[in-house]
Amino acid sequence: MVAPGPQVQPSSTPPLAFEVAAIKPNKSGSSSSHSNMNDGRYSATNVTVKRILQYQAFDITAEQIEGGPAWLGTDHFDIEAKVDDATREKMSKLNREERSQLYHQVFQQLLASRFKLVVHWETRQLPVYALVIAKNGSRLERAKKGDGGTGTSSGDGKLTAKGITMDRLAQTLTGLLSGELDRMIVDQTGIAGAYDLAFAWSPANRSAAIADASTDNAMPTGPSIFTALQEQLGLKLISAKASVQTLVVDQVEQPSEN
């Protein structure tokens, strides 16, 4: 069974939350949106609640979100929020993965307090991509002995990882490719141990933009994620079905603007 996305853990202390948050409906009708979390401040323009659920609050795919009214994916909002100085200082001392866990918590609290969001998890059979070994075998290199360090770096169609397991690679790719594949990736390689790896691909959205550009300004699109995994790592993504933890929306309300 595939594990659910990050969740707030029970605690005797109050959960971390944004100190202040301003939320306003966006009626521009624009198809573009953006969001940014930097130094404890979150700024978003023209985003939907479904997008916040997917990317900021739980790091899951759109297919893992069930229930709720249609406006979750159609109504757009502008949001400005920030954590208090103590929380910002705490976040600055954490590594990337620890900081990501706290980000999930503050966004979950934002949705619970301002949108009255109530959710629960259910296990359902969903389409996924299974990560398997390609026909000619994997090209993975085992992590160097005596070096227990781990970490990942990603961006703009590149992923570099140190001491990563195949299960963790599948989870990482799920997050990175949620906007392109909209399916969870699950490890079915049967490969144990930790590996150092680096590979690059051309993100689907960037490829589309390049295809629309004029011939004079066109750039090489590079390999798709499917081709890159096979040629550079000796791994492959195949369509499959698996038991996946799905986030079910029980309750949600339009927010007040202050």
C-alpha positions, -999 to 999 in steps of 0.1 A, spaced: 0 0 0 13 34 -9 18 57 21 -2 89 24 12 124 20 25 143 50 0 148 78 -1 168 110 10 145 138 -9 146 171 8 168 197 2 184 230 15 217 216 -5 239 192 2 231 155 24 256 136 3 280 116 6 313 96 6 343 120 -14 363 96 -31 355 62 -50 377 38 -72 358 13 -91 375 -16 -111 361 -45 -94 365 -79 -119 373 -106 -94 382 -133 -103 352 -154 -66 347 -161 -53 313 -169 -19 320 -153 -11 316 -116 20 316 -94 29 310 -58 61 314 -38 71 305 -2 103 323 9 117 332 43 84 323 60 63 344 36 38 329 12 25 349 -18 1 334 -43 -19 348 -72 -49 332 -89 -45 298 -71 -72 272 -64 -78 254 -31 -72 221 -50 -38 234 -61 -29 243 -25 -41 208 -13 -20 192 -40 13 211 -38 15 230 -5 -5 211 20 0 174 12 23 169 -19 -1 146 -37 -14 142 -72 -47 156 -83 -61 120 -87 -55 115 -50 -81 142 -41 -117 130 -39 -149 148 -29 -157 184 -22 -175 210 -43 -166 218 -79 -153 252 -69 -122 236 -52 -107 235 -87 -124 264 -104 -125 294 -79 -93 313 -77 -77 333 -48 -49 357 -40 -32 349 -7 -6 367 13 6 350 45 35 348 69 47 328 99 58 345 131 95 353 137 100 323 160 86 299 134 107 315 106 138 311 127 130 275 134 125 268 97 158 284 88 177 258 109 161 228 93 172 208 63 150 208 32 129 178 40 123 189 76 113 223 64 90 208 39 72 189 66 66 222 85 54 239 54 28 212 49 16 217 85 11 255 82 -8 251 50 -30 224 64 -38 247 93 -45 276 69 -70 255 50 -86 242 83 -89 277 98 -99 298 69 -116 273 46 -130 251 74 -114 221 56 -120 187 70 -105 156 53 -98 119 59 -77 93 41 -91 62 23 -73 35 4 -84 32 -32 -73 14 -64 -59 41 -87 -39 43 -119 -2 48 -111 31 46 -128 52 17 -116 90 23 -115 107 -9 -128 140 -20 -142 144 -14 -180 150 -42 -204 188 -38 -205 192 -35 -167 197 -6 -143 226 18 -146 225 28 -110 256 34 -89 256 23 -53 262 51 -27 298 53 -17 307 32 13 315 50 44 295 80 33 262 81 51 251 114 38 219 118 19 201 145 1 184 156 -32 186 186 -54 161 193 -82 148 219 -105 142 228 -142 141 191 -153 171 179 -133 174 156 -103 206 149 -83 204 125 -53 229 111 -29 222 79 -9 186 76 -22 165 44 -21 142 34 -49 112 39 -27 123 74 -19 131 81 -56 96 71 -65 82 95 -39 105 123 -51 95 118 -87 58 118 -78 62 153 -63 84 166 -91 62 153 -119 27 158 -104 21 186 -129 31 165 -158 19 130 -151 -8 135 -125 -2 100 -112 16 86 -82 48 67 -90 54 36 -70 86 15 -66 84 -19 -82 121 -23 -91 129 -48 -63 162 -29 -59 174 -26 -23 200 -3 -9 209 34 -15 223 50 -47 239 82 -60 223 94 -92 218 124 -115 197 127 -146 179 153 -166 148 155 -188 127 181 -205 96 190 -185 63 187 -204 52 222 -198 85 236 -209 85 214 -240 50 228 -249 62 263 -245 92 256 -268 70 240 -294 49 271 -295 79 294 -299 91 306 -333 116 286 -352 143 312 -346 139 311 -308 133 273 -305 155 253 -282 162 216 -281 135 199 -261 156 171 -247 143 137 -236 110 131 -219 110 118 -184 102 83 -198 132 84 -221 155 100 -196 149 74 -169 155 46 -194 185 59 -211 203 75 -181 193 53 -152 182 20 -168 147 24 -152 113 26 -167 78 38 -159 49 16 -169 11 21 -164 -3 0 -135 -29 1 -107 -21 1 -70 -37 7 -36 -32 44 -30 -40 66 0 -66 91 -13 -75 124 4 -113 127 8 -127 162 13 -155 160 39 -161 197 44 -149 230 30 -163 265 29 -156 297 10 -132 318 31 -138 352 47 -115 379 32 -98 389 64 
